């Protein structure tokens, strides 16, 4: 019997998921939680084999919660999302999640992911792994070229901030910001400030935090 913790801030969603999951052989939802804080309490009390977590929670990010749980072990993490964005997919992979499932998927896909997670495997599809590889090539590799300060500037550029606004936010001189903006353009190989903004918004950079260099590739 696979013991499961459900984490979603909508009680009706949890109720529906519980009914569908427990209708499948060998599945038992032993606890539910509506917040990240509550989830950590239930985790300690019930010791589930798998935590099924919504990416967006009222008191925080489900991916961050998943990272915390996966790092602690031995509970595996399956992330659910209504937004099948590449940035969330990559963050889920880097957080150590066993699977990343769209809420539009069939219950069979979720249950299969839970079973594989409980067995110590990862249930990312070939298509998902290809998306991760593409992101690592097109985004992660470029972001790795930026200094921490340049990365902070990039995130503010993505929000449409002016040099003066960036300077005020980061406590820098405007001339220093101008130099950092130039560095961002050069390293990302973008022709203009507007092009950088479009690139950053396209990949939803403001929703992403750079991983350390020890993260594994999806082929590993």
C-alpha positions as CSV (number, residue, x, y, z in Angstrom):
1,X,0.0,0.0,0.0
2,X,1.5,3.4,-1.1
3,X,1.0,6.0,1.7
4,X,0.3,9.4,0.2
5,X,0.2,13.0,1.5
6,X,-2.0,15.4,-0.6
7,X,-1.0,19.1,-0.5
8,X,-3.4,21.6,-2.2
9,X,-4.9,24.8,-0.9
10,X,-8.3,24.0,-2.3
11,X,-10.3,21.5,-0.1
12,X,-12.6,20.5,-3.0
13,X,-9.5,19.7,-5.2
14,X,-8.0,17.6,-2.4
15,X,-11.3,15.8,-1.9
16,X,-11.6,15.0,-5.6
17,X,-8.0,13.8,-5.9
18,X,-8.4,11.7,-2.8
19,X,-11.4,9.9,-4.1
20,X,-9.8,9.2,-7.5
21,X,-6.5,8.1,-6.1
22,X,-8.0,5.8,-3.5
23,X,-10.2,4.2,-6.1
24,X,-7.0,2.8,-7.6
25,X,-5.5,-0.5,-6.1
26,X,-2.8,-0.1,-3.6
27,X,-3.2,3.7,-3.0
28,X,-4.0,5.2,0.4
29,X,-4.1,8.9,1.2
30,X,-3.0,9.1,4.8
31,X,-3.0,12.9,5.2
32,X,-4.0,16.1,3.6
33,X,-2.6,19.6,3.9
34,X,-3.7,23.0,2.6
35,X,-0.4,24.9,3.3
36,X,3.3,24.2,3.2
37,X,3.6,24.6,7.0
38,X,0.8,22.1,7.5
39,X,2.3,19.7,5.0
40,X,5.6,19.5,7.0
41,X,3.6,18.7,10.1
42,X,1.7,16.0,8.4
43,X,4.9,14.6,6.9
44,X,6.4,14.2,10.3
45,X,3.3,12.6,11.8
46,X,2.3,10.2,9.0
47,X,5.6,9.5,7.2
48,X,4.0,9.0,3.7
49,X,6.0,7.4,0.9
50,X,4.9,10.1,-1.6
51,X,3.8,13.7,-1.3
52,X,1.6,15.0,-4.1
53,X,1.9,18.7,-4.1
54,X,0.3,21.6,-6.1
55,X,2.9,23.9,-7.5
56,X,1.0,27.0,-6.3
57,X,0.1,27.2,-2.6
58,X,-1.4,30.0,-0.6
59,X,1.6,30.3,1.7
60,X,4.4,29.6,-0.7
61,X,5.7,27.7,-3.7
62,X,4.9,24.0,-3.9
63,X,8.2,23.4,-5.8
64,X,10.1,24.9,-2.8
65,X,8.2,22.7,-0.5
66,X,8.9,19.7,-2.7
67,X,12.6,20.5,-2.7
68,X,12.6,20.6,1.1
69,X,10.8,17.3,1.3
70,X,12.9,15.6,-1.4
71,X,16.1,16.7,0.3
72,X,15.0,15.3,3.6
73,X,13.9,11.9,2.2
74,X,12.8,9.3,2.1
75,X,9.4,10.7,1.0
76,X,9.3,11.2,-2.8
77,X,7.6,14.2,-4.4
78,X,5.1,14.4,-7.3
79,X,4.2,17.9,-8.4
80,X,0.9,18.9,-9.9
81,X,0.3,22.1,-11.9
82,X,-2.4,23.9,-13.8
83,X,0.4,25.8,-15.6
84,X,2.6,23.4,-17.7
85,X,5.3,26.0,-18.2
86,X,8.9,25.1,-19.0
87,X,10.1,27.2,-16.1
88,X,8.0,25.1,-13.6
89,X,9.1,21.9,-15.3
90,X,12.7,22.7,-15.0
91,X,12.4,23.9,-11.4
92,X,10.6,20.6,-10.6
93,X,13.4,18.6,-12.1
94,X,16.1,20.7,-10.3
95,X,14.2,20.4,-7.0
96,X,14.5,16.6,-7.1
97,X,10.8,15.8,-7.8
98,X,10.0,12.4,-9.1
99,X,7.3,13.7,-11.5
100,X,5.7,16.8,-12.9
101,X,2.0,16.2,-13.8
102,X,-0.4,18.6,-15.4
103,X,-3.8,18.8,-13.7
104,X,-5.4,18.2,-17.1
105,X,-3.8,14.7,-17.2
106,X,-5.7,11.5,-16.7
107,X,-5.8,10.0,-13.2
108,X,-3.9,7.0,-14.6
109,X,-0.9,9.2,-15.4
110,X,-0.9,10.6,-11.8
111,X,-1.2,7.2,-10.2
112,X,1.5,5.7,-12.4
113,X,3.8,8.6,-11.4
114,X,3.0,7.9,-7.7
115,X,3.8,4.3,-8.1
116,X,7.2,5.0,-9.8
117,X,8.0,7.6,-7.2
118,X,7.2,5.2,-4.4
119,X,9.6,2.7,-6.1
120,X,12.4,5.3,-6.1
121,X,12.1,6.2,-9.8
122,X,11.4,9.4,-11.7
123,X,8.4,9.7,-14.1
124,X,9.4,12.5,-16.4
125,X,8.4,11.7,-19.9
126,X,10.7,11.8,-22.9
127,X,9.0,14.9,-24.1
128,X,9.5,16.6,-20.7
129,X,13.2,15.6,-20.6
130,X,13.6,17.1,-24.1
131,X,12.1,20.3,-22.9
132,X,14.5,20.3,-19.9
133,X,17.5,19.7,-22.1
134,X,16.4,22.6,-24.4
135,X,16.0,24.9,-21.4
136,X,19.4,24.0,-20.1
137,X,20.9,24.7,-23.5
138,X,19.0,27.9,-24.2
139,X,18.6,29.4,-20.8
140,X,20.6,27.8,-18.0
141,X,23.8,27.9,-20.0
142,X,23.3,31.6,-20.7
143,X,22.3,32.5,-17.1
144,X,25.5,30.8,-15.9
145,X,27.5,33.5,-17.7
146,X,26.0,36.3,-15.5
147,X,27.4,37.4,-12.2
148,X,25.0,37.5,-9.3
149,X,24.6,41.3,-9.7
150,X,24.0,41.0,-13.5
151,X,21.4,38.3,-12.8
152,X,19.6,40.6,-10.3
153,X,19.7,43.3,-12.9
154,X,18.2,40.9,-15.5
155,X,15.3,40.0,-13.3
156,X,14.5,43.7,-12.8
157,X,14.9,44.4,-16.5
158,X,12.3,41.6,-17.1
159,X,9.9,43.6,-15.0
160,X,10.4,46.7,-17.1
161,X,12.4,48.6,-14.5
162,X,14.4,51.7,-15.7
163,X,18.1,52.1,-14.8
164,X,17.2,54.6,-12.1
165,X,14.6,52.1,-10.6
166,X,17.2,49.3,-10.7
167,X,19.8,51.5,-9.1
168,X,17.3,52.4,-6.3
169,X,16.3,48.7,-5.8
170,X,19.9,47.4,-5.7
171,X,21.5,50.4,-3.9
172,X,23.8,51.1,-6.9
173,X,24.9,54.1,-8.8
174,X,23.1,54.6,-12.2
175,X,26.4,54.4,-14.0
176,X,27.1,51.0,-12.3
177,X,23.7,49.8,-13.4
178,X,24.4,50.9,-17.0
179,X,27.6,48.8,-17.0
180,X,25.7,45.8,-15.7
181,X,23.0,46.2,-18.3
182,X,25.7,46.3,-21.0
183,X,27.2,43.1,-19.5
184,X,23.8,41.4,-19.6
185,X,23.2,42.3,-23.2
186,X,26.7,41.1,-24.2
187,X,26.6,37.8,-22.3
188,X,23.0,36.9,-23.4
189,X,23.9,38.0,-27.0
190,X,20.9,40.3,-27.2
191,X,20.9,43.4,-29.4
192,X,19.0,45.8,-27.1
193,X,17.4,46.3,-23.7
194,X,14.0,45.6,-25.2
195,X,15.3,42.3,-26.7
196,X,16.6,41.2,-23.3
197,X,13.2,42.1,-21.7
198,X,11.3,40.0,-24.3
199,X,13.8,37.1,-23.9
200,X,13.4,37.2,-20.1
201,X,9.7,37.4,-20.2
202,X,9.5,34.6,-22.8
203,X,11.3,32.2,-20.4
204,X,9.6,33.7,-17.3
205,X,13.0,34.4,-15.7
206,X,11.4,36.1,-12.7
207,X,9.9,32.8,-11.7
208,X,13.3,31.1,-11.8
209,X,16.3,30.8,-9.5
210,X,19.6,29.7,-10.8
211,X,20.6,26.2,-9.6
212,X,24.0,25.4,-8.3
213,X,26.4,23.7,-10.7
214,X,25.9,20.3,-9.1
215,X,22.4,19.6,-10.5
216,X,22.2,16.6,-12.7
217,X,21.1,16.5,-16.3
218,X,17.8,14.7,-17.2
219,X,19.8,11.9,-19.0
220,X,21.4,11.0,-15.7
